[in-house]
Amino acid sequence: MSELDVLHNKIGQLLVNAGPADAKTIIARAKLARDGESCEYEYDYIYQQDNEDWFVPDKLASYHLRLLLVNLRDYYMQNNMTNGKAPWTGCDITIDIPAEKISINLKYDE
């Protein structure tokens, strides 16, 4: 398993553990400071007949997610995956729990 796969798995597992027990899908939006010292989050989830709500994980979950996102961004930079652009500063993470799939959509400053 590649280092990138390991990071994706850790992010996914952290969000599943932090989310509500009845969640089918977890959606996390993060805006990471360029220096990696802070991050703004929004956490949503989908349950039952596609009802959507938000949740607040404990502080440690957000702290650990920030560290994982910093590691993920560092991986992209160290492996020349930015196509010569500035590193990404945000992302939308979607976890489909029944399918055990994670999708991370990276966001760049304009």
N, CA, C and O atoms as CSV, one atom per row, in Angstrom:
chain,resi,resn,atom,element,x,y,z
A,1,MET,N,N,0.841,-1.171,0.000
A,1,MET,CA,C,0.000,0.000,0.000
A,1,MET,C,C,0.891,1.240,0.000
A,1,MET,O,O,1.851,1.330,0.766
A,2,SER,N,N,0.560,2.191,-0.868
A,2,SER,CA,C,1.379,3.397,-0.978
A,2,SER,C,C,1.127,4.332,0.203
A,2,SER,O,O,0.128,4.216,0.913
A,3,GLU,N,N,2.061,5.257,0.389
A,3,GLU,CA,C,1.931,6.252,1.460
A,3,GLU,C,C,0.658,7.084,1.276
A,3,GLU,O,O,0.005,7.450,2.254
A,4,LEU,N,N,0.312,7.380,0.026
A,4,LEU,CA,C,-0.901,8.139,-0.261
A,4,LEU,C,C,-2.150,7.360,0.161
A,4,LEU,O,O,-3.075,7.926,0.743
A,5,ASP,N,N,-2.168,6.061,-0.136
A,5,ASP,CA,C,-3.291,5.212,0.288
A,5,ASP,C,C,-3.414,5.174,1.804
A,5,ASP,O,O,-4.520,5.211,2.344
A,6,VAL,N,N,-2.283,5.101,2.486
A,6,VAL,CA,C,-2.280,5.075,3.953
A,6,VAL,C,C,-2.878,6.369,4.504
A,6,VAL,O,O,-3.687,6.334,5.431
A,7,LEU,N,N,-2.480,7.512,3.935
A,7,LEU,CA,C,-3.025,8.793,4.375
A,7,LEU,C,C,-4.535,8.859,4.135
A,7,LEU,O,O,-5.283,9.299,5.008
A,8,HIS,N,N,-4.981,8.427,2.962
A,8,HIS,CA,C,-6.416,8.413,2.668
A,8,HIS,C,C,-7.165,7.529,3.657
A,8,HIS,O,O,-8.223,7.914,4.156
A,9,ASN,N,N,-6.628,6.357,3.942
A,9,ASN,CA,C,-7.275,5.451,4.894
A,9,ASN,C,C,-7.353,6.050,6.288
A,9,ASN,O,O,-8.371,5.911,6.965
A,10,LYS,N,N,-6.288,6.717,6.725
A,10,LYS,CA,C,-6.286,7.332,8.057
A,10,LYS,C,C,-7.311,8.462,8.138
A,10,LYS,O,O,-8.015,8.593,9.140
A,11,ILE,N,N,-7.395,9.271,7.094
A,11,ILE,CA,C,-8.378,10.360,7.064
A,11,ILE,C,C,-9.788,9.784,7.105
A,11,ILE,O,O,-10.632,10.241,7.875
A,12,GLY,N,N,-10.034,8.785,6.276
A,12,GLY,CA,C,-11.359,8.161,6.242
A,12,GLY,C,C,-11.740,7.544,7.573
A,12,GLY,O,O,-12.851,7.758,8.057
A,13,GLN,N,N,-10.843,6.785,8.170
A,13,GLN,CA,C,-11.139,6.132,9.443
A,13,GLN,C,C,-11.380,7.146,10.555
A,13,GLN,O,O,-12.275,6.971,11.381
A,14,LEU,N,N,-10.579,8.202,10.568
A,14,LEU,CA,C,-10.758,9.240,11.582
A,14,LEU,C,C,-12.150,9.859,11.475
A,14,LEU,O,O,-12.822,10.040,12.490
A,15,LEU,N,N,-12.589,10.186,10.259
A,15,LEU,CA,C,-13.897,10.813,10.083
A,15,LEU,C,C,-15.045,9.846,10.376
A,15,LEU,O,O,-16.059,10.252,10.943
A,16,VAL,N,N,-14.904,8.600,10.007
A,16,VAL,CA,C,-15.939,7.610,10.330
A,16,VAL,C,C,-16.062,7.459,11.840
A,16,VAL,O,O,-17.171,7.414,12.372
A,17,ASN,N,N,-14.936,7.382,12.529
A,17,ASN,CA,C,-14.959,7.247,13.991
A,17,ASN,C,C,-15.531,8.496,14.667
A,17,ASN,O,O,-16.176,8.391,15.710
A,18,ALA,N,N,-15.304,9.667,14.087
A,18,ALA,CA,C,-15.755,10.920,14.687
A,18,ALA,C,C,-17.212,11.237,14.359
A,18,ALA,O,O,-17.850,12.033,15.048
A,19,GLY,N,N,-17.737,10.611,13.303
A,19,GLY,CA,C,-19.088,10.925,12.851
A,19,GLY,C,C,-20.166,10.191,13.623
A,19,GLY,O,O,-19.875,9.299,14.420
A,20,PRO,N,N,-21.412,10.572,13.383
A,20,PRO,CA,C,-22.544,9.908,14.030
A,20,PRO,C,C,-22.659,8.439,13.617
A,20,PRO,O,O,-22.311,8.067,12.496
A,21,ALA,N,N,-23.143,7.631,14.524
A,21,ALA,CA,C,-23.236,6.175,14.289
A,21,ALA,C,C,-24.178,5.827,13.141
A,21,ALA,O,O,-23.985,4.807,12.479
A,22,ASP,N,N,-25.201,6.662,12.891
A,22,ASP,CA,C,-26.177,6.342,11.845
A,22,ASP,C,C,-25.831,6.955,10.485
A,22,ASP,O,O,-26.657,6.931,9.573
A,23,ALA,N,N,-24.633,7.497,10.341
A,23,ALA,CA,C,-24.230,8.144,9.087
A,23,ALA,C,C,-24.016,7.119,7.982
A,23,ALA,O,O,-23.398,6.075,8.191
A,24,LYS,N,N,-24.548,7.443,6.783
A,24,LYS,CA,C,-24.255,6.669,5.577
A,24,LYS,C,C,-23.123,7.330,4.798
A,24,LYS,O,O,-22.305,6.659,4.169
A,25,THR,N,N,-23.095,8.648,4.854
A,25,THR,CA,C,-22.081,9.432,4.165
A,25,THR,C,C,-21.605,10.531,5.106
A,25,THR,O,O,-22.408,11.163,5.793
A,26,ILE,N,N,-20.320,10.750,5.133
A,26,ILE,CA,C,-19.743,11.848,5.911
A,26,ILE,C,C,-19.076,12.798,4.933
A,26,ILE,O,O,-18.347,12.379,4.033
A,27,ILE,N,N,-19.338,14.092,5.124
A,27,ILE,CA,C,-18.772,15.123,4.263
A,27,ILE,C,C,-18.033,16.108,5.164
A,27,ILE,O,O,-18.624,16.694,6.071
A,28,ALA,N,N,-16.762,16.284,4.914
A,28,ALA,CA,C,-15.963,17.254,5.671
A,28,ALA,C,C,-15.368,18.249,4.689
A,28,ALA,O,O,-14.810,17.874,3.659
A,29,ARG,N,N,-15.496,19.512,5.026
A,29,ARG,CA,C,-14.881,20.567,4.227
A,29,ARG,C,C,-13.828,21.235,5.100
A,29,ARG,O,O,-14.093,21.592,6.248
A,30,ALA,N,N,-12.645,21.397,4.552
A,30,ALA,CA,C,-11.543,21.961,5.340
A,30,ALA,C,C,-10.840,23.042,4.541
A,30,ALA,O,O,-10.627,22.911,3.336
A,31,LYS,N,N,-10.487,24.106,5.233
A,31,LYS,CA,C,-9.661,25.172,4.639
A,31,LYS,C,C,-8.423,25.267,5.511
A,31,LYS,O,O,-8.486,25.707,6.658
A,32,LEU,N,N,-7.311,24.854,4.958
A,32,LEU,CA,C,-6.049,24.736,5.678
A,32,LEU,C,C,-5.191,25.980,5.427
A,32,LEU,O,O,-4.986,26.388,4.283
A,33,ALA,N,N,-4.694,26.575,6.519
A,33,ALA,CA,C,-3.799,27.726,6.383
A,33,ALA,C,C,-2.535,27.300,5.649
A,33,ALA,O,O,-2.120,26.144,5.731
A,34,ARG,N,N,-1.933,28.227,4.939
A,34,ARG,CA,C,-0.705,27.903,4.184
A,34,ARG,C,C,0.394,27.360,5.068
A,34,ARG,O,O,1.156,26.492,4.642
A,35,ASP,N,N,0.493,27.859,6.312
A,35,ASP,CA,C,1.534,27.374,7.217
A,35,ASP,C,C,1.129,26.082,7.924
A,35,ASP,O,O,1.944,25.494,8.636
A,36,GLY,N,N,-0.107,25.630,7.744
A,36,GLY,CA,C,-0.569,24.379,8.342
A,36,GLY,C,C,-0.881,24.459,9.822
A,36,GLY,O,O,-1.181,23.444,10.452
A,37,GLU,N,N,-0.813,25.663,10.385
A,37,GLU,CA,C,-1.008,25.812,11.832
A,37,GLU,C,C,-2.471,25.902,12.240
A,37,GLU,O,O,-2.786,25.762,13.422
A,38,SER,N,N,-3.367,26.132,11.294
A,38,SER,CA,C,-4.781,26.211,11.624
A,38,SER,C,C,-5.605,25.692,10.453
A,38,SER,O,O,-5.132,25.595,9.321
A,39,CYS,N,N,-6.857,25.363,10.769
A,39,CYS,CA,C,-7.746,24.833,9.748
A,39,CYS,C,C,-9.182,25.153,10.148
A,39,CYS,O,O,-9.545,25.042,11.320
A,40,GLU,N,N,-9.994,25.547,9.175
A,40,GLU,CA,C,-11.422,25.747,9.395
A,40,GLU,C,C,-12.142,24.520,8.854
A,40,GLU,O,O,-11.792,24.001,7.794
A,41,TYR,N,N,-13.159,24.057,9.595
A,41,TYR,CA,C,-13.858,22.826,9.217
A,41,TYR,C,C,-15.356,23.033,9.151
A,41,TYR,O,O,-15.915,23.924,9.791
A,42,GLU,N,N,-15.982,22.191,8.366
A,42,GLU,CA,C,-17.434,22.047,8.350
A,42,GLU,C,C,-17.694,20.547,8.193
A,42,GLU,O,O,-17.157,19.909,7.288
A,43,TYR,N,N,-18.519,19.992,9.081
A,43,TYR,CA,C,-18.796,18.562,9.068
A,43,TYR,C,C,-20.290,18.319,8.855
A,43,TYR,O,O,-21.121,18.826,9.609
A,44,ASP,N,N,-20.621,17.549,7.836
A,44,ASP,CA,C,-22.005,17.162,7.561
A,44,ASP,C,C,-22.072,15.657,7.411
A,44,ASP,O,O,-21.057,14.986,7.222
A,45,TYR,N,N,-23.293,15.136,7.499
A,45,TYR,CA,C,-23.484,13.711,7.254
A,45,TYR,C,C,-24.864,13.467,6.685
A,45,TYR,O,O,-25.778,14.270,6.870
A,46,ILE,N,N,-25.005,12.354,5.992
A,46,ILE,CA,C,-26.275,11.927,5.419
A,46,ILE,C,C,-26.657,10.620,6.106
A,46,ILE,O,O,-25.828,9.727,6.278
A,47,TYR,N,N,-27.932,10.525,6.498
A,47,TYR,CA,C,-28.430,9.344,7.188
A,47,TYR,C,C,-29.810,8.989,6.657
A,47,TYR,O,O,-30.436,9.781,5.953
A,48,GLN,N,N,-30.272,7.810,6.993
A,48,GLN,CA,C,-31.596,7.282,6.627
A,48,GLN,C,C,-31.991,7.650,5.200
A,48,GLN,O,O,-31.196,7.455,4.281
A,49,GLN,N,N,-33.189,8.173,4.993
A,49,GLN,CA,C,-33.664,8.457,3.626
A,49,GLN,C,C,-33.031,9.731,3.074
A,49,GLN,O,O,-33.733,10.666,2.689
A,50,ASP,N,N,-31.739,9.761,3.040
A,50,ASP,CA,C,-30.958,10.862,2.491
A,50,ASP,C,C,-31.192,12.189,3.206
A,50,ASP,O,O,-31.086,13.251,2.593
A,51,ASN,N,N,-31.505,12.135,4.479
A,51,ASN,CA,C,-31.577,13.339,5.302
A,51,ASN,C,C,-30.162,13.795,5.607
A,51,ASN,O,O,-29.267,12.982,5.836
A,52,GLU,N,N,-29.971,15.120,5.608
A,52,GLU,CA,C,-28.642,15.672,5.872
A,52,GLU,C,C,-28.671,16.511,7.143
A,52,GLU,O,O,-29.650,17.201,7.429
A,53,ASP,N,N,-27.584,16.439,7.895
A,53,ASP,CA,C,-27.443,17.214,9.118
A,53,ASP,C,C,-25.958,17.485,9.319
A,53,ASP,O,O,-25.124,16.967,8.576
A,54,TRP,N,N,-25.630,18.281,10.304
A,54,TRP,CA,C,-24.241,18.578,10.613
A,54,TRP,C,C,-23.903,17.971,11.969
A,54,TRP,O,O,-24.789,17.619,12.747
A,55,PHE,N,N,-22.613,17.856,12.233
A,55,PHE,CA,C,-22.169,17.340,13.522
A,55,PHE,C,C,-20.878,18.033,13.933
A,55,PHE,O,O,-20.183,18.637,13.116
A,56,VAL,N,N,-20.583,17.929,15.212
A,56,VAL,CA,C,-19.356,18.501,15.757
A,56,VAL,C,C,-18.554,17.358,16.383
A,56,VAL,O,O,-18.965,16.807,17.403
A,57,PRO,N,N,-17.423,17.000,15.789
A,57,PRO,CA,C,-16.580,15.971,16.399
A,57,PRO,C,C,-15.831,16.551,17.597
A,57,PRO,O,O,-15.823,17.763,17.812
A,58,ASP,N,N,-15.214,15.686,18.355
A,58,ASP,CA,C,-14.435,16.207,19.481
A,58,ASP,C,C,-13.199,16.945,18.962
A,58,ASP,O,O,-12.802,16.779,17.808
A,59,LYS,N,N,-12.601,17.760,19.829
A,59,LYS,CA,C,-11.456,18.597,19.429
A,59,LYS,C,C,-10.296,17.773,18.899
A,59,LYS,O,O,-9.616,18.186,17.959
A,60,LEU,N,N,-10.064,16.608,19.496
A,60,LEU,CA,C,-8.939,15.792,19.047
A,60,LEU,C,C,-9.110,15.323,17.614
A,60,LEU,O,O,-8.125,15.216,16.882
A,61,ALA,N,N,-10.332,15.043,17.196
A,61,ALA,CA,C,-10.562,14.608,15.815
A,61,ALA,C,C,-10.156,15.720,14.850
A,61,ALA,O,O,-9.479,15.463,13.854
A,62,SER,N,N,-10.567,16.952,15.140
A,62,SER,CA,C,-10.203,18.072,14.267
A,62,SER,C,C,-8.694,18.319,14.285
A,62,SER,O,O,-8.098,18.627,13.253
A,63,TYR,N,N,-8.094,18.187,15.436
A,63,TYR,CA,C,-6.640,18.347,15.554
A,63,TYR,C,C,-5.910,17.308,14.696
A,63,TYR,O,O,-5.007,17.647,13.931
A,64,HIS,N,N,-6.313,16.042,14.832
A,64,HIS,CA,C,-5.660,14.972,14.079
A,64,HIS,C,C,-5.942,15.089,12.576
A,64,HIS,O,O,-5.084,14.769,11.755
A,65,LEU,N,N,-7.144,15.547,12.222
A,65,LEU,CA,C,-7.446,15.747,10.808
A,65,LEU,C,C,-6.529,16.826,10.226
A,65,LEU,O,O,-6.038,16.674,9.108
A,66,ARG,N,N,-6.293,17.907,10.963
A,66,ARG,CA,C,-5.388,18.960,10.479
A,66,ARG,C,C,-4.000,18.387,10.229
A,66,ARG,O,O,-3.388,18.673,9.199
A,67,LEU,N,N,-3.501,17.585,11.153
A,67,LEU,CA,C,-2.171,16.992,10.981
A,67,LEU,C,C,-2.126,16.081,9.753
A,67,LEU,O,O,-1.148,16.093,9.005
A,68,LEU,N,N,-3.172,15.300,9.547
A,68,LEU,CA,C,-3.216,14.416,8.378
A,68,LEU,C,C,-3.290,15.220,7.085
A,68,LEU,O,O,-2.667,14.852,6.089
A,69,LEU,N,N,-4.047,16.314,7.094
A,69,LEU,CA,C,-4.129,17.148,5.897
A,69,LEU,C,C,-2.799,17.833,5.594
A,69,LEU,O,O,-2.430,17.980,4.429
A,70,VAL,N,N,-2.081,18.249,6.627
A,70,VAL,CA,C,-0.743,18.815,6.424
A,70,VAL,C,C,0.168,17.752,5.811
A,70,VAL,O,O,0.920,18.042,4.881
A,71,ASN,N,N,0.104,16.529,6.325
A,71,ASN,CA,C,0.914,15.434,5.762
A,71,ASN,C,C,0.534,15.156,4.311
A,71,ASN,O,O,1.404,14.915,3.474
A,72,LEU,N,N,-0.769,15.190,4.013
A,72,LEU,CA,C,-1.235,14.953,2.655
A,72,LEU,C,C,-0.722,16.049,1.713
A,72,LEU,O,O,-0.251,15.751,0.616
A,73,ARG,N,N,-0.811,17.301,2.134
A,73,ARG,CA,C,-0.336,18.402,1.302
A,73,ARG,C,C,1.175,18.300,1.107
A,73,ARG,O,O,1.674,18.523,0.005
A,74,ASP,N,N,1.906,17.962,2.172
A,74,ASP,CA,C,3.356,17.777,2.060
A,74,ASP,C,C,3.686,16.671,1.066
A,74,ASP,O,O,4.627,16.797,0.283
A,75,TYR,N,N,2.916,15.590,1.097
A,75,TYR,CA,C,3.129,14.482,0.158
A,75,TYR,C,C,2.979,14.981,-1.281
A,75,TYR,O,O,3.800,14.666,-2.142
A,76,TYR,N,N,1.927,15.758,-1.532
A,76,TYR,CA,C,1.710,16.293,-2.881
A,76,TYR,C,C,2.874,17.172,-3.322
A,76,TYR,O,O,3.310,17.095,-4.471
A,77,MET,N,N,3.373,17.995,-2.426
A,77,MET,CA,C,4.478,18.889,-2.782
A,77,MET,C,C,5.773,18.106,-2.987
A,77,MET,O,O,6.500,18.366,-3.946
A,78,GLN,N,N,6.073,17.162,-2.112
A,78,GLN,CA,C,7.322,16.400,-2.198
A,78,GLN,C,C,7.357,15.494,-3.423
A,78,GLN,O,O,8.435,15.150,-3.909
A,79,ASN,N,N,6.194,15.110,-3.921
A,79,ASN,CA,C,6.130,14.211,-5.070
A,79,ASN,C,C,5.733,14.934,-6.363
A,79,ASN,O,O,5.262,14.315,-7.317
A,80,ASN,N,N,5.935,16.260,-6.371
A,80,ASN,CA,C,5.681,17.076,-7.567
A,80,ASN,C,C,4.299,16.834,-8.167
A,80,ASN,O,O,4.158,16.662,-9.378
A,81,MET,N,N,3.283,16.822,-7.304
A,81,MET,CA,C,1.915,16.572,-7.755
A,81,MET,C,C,1.085,17.858,-7.823
A,81,MET,O,O,-0.144,17.800,-7.865
A,82,THR,N,N,1.749,19.012,-7.836
A,82,THR,CA,C,1.031,20.285,-7.882
A,82,THR,C,C,1.087,20.939,-9.261
A,82,THR,O,O,0.555,22.033,-9.447
A,83,ASN,N,N,1.716,20.290,-10.214
A,83,ASN,CA,C,1.845,20.819,-11.580
A,83,ASN,C,C,2.426,22.222,-11.599
A,83,ASN,O,O,2.022,23.057,-12.408
A,84,GLY,N,N,3.367,22.478,-10.713
A,84,GLY,CA,C,4.025,23.771,-10.672
A,84,GLY,C,C,3.217,24.880,-10.024
A,84,GLY,O,O,3.665,26.025,-9.973
A,85,LYS,N,N,2.044,24.558,-9.534
A,85,LYS,CA,C,1.191,25.558,-8.885
A,85,LYS,C,C,1.471,25.597,-7.391
A,85,LYS,O,O,2.149,24.729,-6.840
A,86,ALA,N,N,0.927,26.631,-6.749
A,86,ALA,CA,C,1.002,26.706,-5.289
A,86,ALA,C,C,0.230,25.516,-4.713
A,86,ALA,O,O,-0.696,25.017,-5.352
A,87,PRO,N,N,0.599,25.060,-3.519
A,87,PRO,CA,C,-0.094,23.912,-2.933
A,87,PRO,C,C,-1.565,24.224,-2.641
A,87,PRO,O,O,-1.944,25.380,-2.452
A,88,TRP,N,N,-2.367,23.185,-2.609
A,88,TRP,CA,C,-3.792,23.351,-2.318
A,88,TRP,C,C,-3.981,23.868,-0.892
A,88,TRP,O,O,-3.150,23.643,-0.013
A,89,THR,N,N,-5.085,24.558,-0.693
A,89,THR,CA,C,-5.358,25.163,0.610
A,89,THR,C,C,-6.658,24.666,1.236
A,89,THR,O,O,-6.986,25.041,2.362
A,90,GLY,N,N,-7.380,23.847,0.532
A,90,GLY,CA,C,-8.628,23.322,1.087
A,90,GLY,C,C,-9.023,22.050,0.394
A,90,GLY,O,O,-8.445,21.668,-0.624
A,91,CYS,N,N,-10.019,21.396,0.959
A,91,CYS,CA,C,-10.507,20.174,0.337
A,91,CYS,C,C,-11.913,19.856,0.826
A,91,CYS,O,O,-12.326,20.268,1.909
A,92,ASP,N,N,-12.632,19.113,-0.002
A,92,ASP,CA,C,-13.915,18.526,0.360
A,92,ASP,C,C,-13.684,17.021,0.398
A,92,ASP,O,O,-13.245,16.425,-0.586
A,93,ILE,N,N,-13.982,16.417,1.534
A,93,ILE,CA,C,-13.786,14.991,1.718
A,93,ILE,C,C,-15.155,14.344,1.848
A,93,ILE,O,O,-15.962,14.757,2.681
A,94,THR,N,N,-15.422,13.332,1.030
A,94,THR,CA,C,-16.686,12.607,1.096
A,94,THR,C,C,-16.382,11.138,1.329
A,94,THR,O,O,-15.587,10.530,0.613
A,95,ILE,N,N,-17.028,10.578,2.341
A,95,ILE,CA,C,-16.835,9.165,2.660
A,95,ILE,C,C,-18.175,8.455,2.531
A,95,ILE,O,O,-19.132,8.763,3.242
A,96,ASP,N,N,-18.222,7.503,1.615
A,96,ASP,CA,C,-19.391,6.637,1.441
A,96,ASP,C,C,-19.143,5.419,2.318
A,96,ASP,O,O,-18.379,4.528,1.948
A,97,ILE,N,N,-19.787,5.379,3.478
A,97,ILE,CA,C,-19.487,4.349,4.463
A,97,ILE,C,C,-19.856,2.943,3.981
A,97,ILE,O,O,-19.024,2.043,4.090
A,98,PRO,N,N,-21.088,2.706,3.442
A,98,PRO,CA,C,-21.398,1.337,2.990
A,98,PRO,C,C,-20.460,0.835,1.888
A,98,PRO,O,O,-20.110,-0.344,1.860
A,99,ALA,N,N,-20.058,1.727,0.985
A,99,ALA,CA,C,-19.172,1.332,-0.117
A,99,ALA,C,C,-17.704,1.345,0.285
A,99,ALA,O,O,-16.852,0.865,-0.463
A,100,GLU,N,N,-17.400,1.897,1.475
A,100,GLU,CA,C,-16.020,2.018,1.957
A,100,GLU,C,C,-15.143,2.756,0.953
A,100,GLU,O,O,-14.055,2.298,0.603
A,101,LYS,N,N,-15.645,3.929,0.486
A,101,LYS,CA,C,-14.916,4.736,-0.493
A,101,LYS,C,C,-14.730,6.144,0.046
A,101,LYS,O,O,-15.588,6.682,0.745
A,102,ILE,N,N,-13.591,6.725,-0.297
A,102,ILE,CA,C,-13.290,8.101,0.070
A,102,ILE,C,C,-12.967,8.890,-1.196
A,102,ILE,O,O,-12.303,8.395,-2.106
A,103,SER,N,N,-13.450,10.117,-1.229
A,103,SER,CA,C,-13.164,11.029,-2.333
A,103,SER,C,C,-12.667,12.328,-1.724
A,103,SER,O,O,-13.290,12.872,-0.812
A,104,ILE,N,N,-11.546,12.823,-2.226
A,104,ILE,CA,C,-10.996,14.082,-1.731
A,104,ILE,C,C,-10.839,15.022,-2.920
A,104,ILE,O,O,-10.049,14.771,-3.830
A,105,ASN,N,N,-11.607,16.108,-2.894
A,105,ASN,CA,C,-11.565,17.121,-3.942
A,105,ASN,C,C,-10.735,18.295,-3.426
A,105,ASN,O,O,-11.152,18.998,-2.506
A,106,LEU,N,N,-9.581,18.501,-4.010
A,106,LEU,CA,C,-8.658,19.547,-3.543
A,106,LEU,C,C,-9.064,20.913,-4.076
A,106,LEU,O,O,-9.544,21.039,-5.203
A,107,LYS,N,N,-8.865,21.930,-3.251
A,107,LYS,CA,C,-9.224,23.308,-3.605
A,107,LYS,C,C,-7.965,24.163,-3.606
A,107,LYS,O,O,-7.114,24.033,-2.726
A,108,TYR,N,N,-7.856,25.026,-4.589
A,108,TYR,CA,C,-6.686,25.904,-4.725
A,108,TYR,C,C,-7.128,27.363,-4.648
A,108,TYR,O,O,-8.218,27.715,-5.099
A,109,ASP,N,N,-6.275,28.204,-4.073
A,109,ASP,CA,C,-6.532,29.639,-4.111
A,109,ASP,C,C,-6.393,30.105,-5.544
A,109,ASP,O,O,-5.543,29.622,-6.292
A,110,GLU,N,N,-7.225,31.036,-5.909
A,110,GLU,CA,C,-7.189,31.565,-7.285
A,110,GLU,C,C,-6.032,32.506,-7.456
A,110,GLU,O,O,-5.836,33.051,-8.542
